[in-house]
């Protein structure tokens, strides 16, 4: 029950993040770095959530962010 509650909280947060996408600028700011890192962590540690299937715009933003040289150089191996 506790795990399900936490996973639901993650998914609700992702829903809100996707709503915020139009406000993101082309500049890669600290809030965008933080979002990309959080999405990377969720993808790595909580793959069962399949968040990319539910939040396609957010997933597209994440894929674009991960193509940045700075993100590739600092990605965990």
Residue, then its C-alpha position, 0 to 999 in steps of 0.5 A: x500500500x505504501x509503495x503504491x501511494x508513493x508511485x501515485x504521488x510520482x505520477x501526479x507530480x509528472x502530470x503537473x510537470x507536463x502541464x508546465x512544459x510550455x513555460x520552459x524556455x530554450x535556455x537550460x536552467x537549473x530547474x530544467x537540469x533538476x527535472x531532467x535528473x529527476x526523470x532520469x532517476x525515475x526511469x532508472x529506479x522506477x522503470x515499472x512506472x512506464x511514465x513515458x507512455x503516459x506523459x508523451x510531451x514530457x518524455x519528448x522534452x526529456x529525450x531532447x534534454x538528454x541529447x545535450x552534451x552536458x547531460x551526456x557527459x554527466x550521465x551515470x554509466 
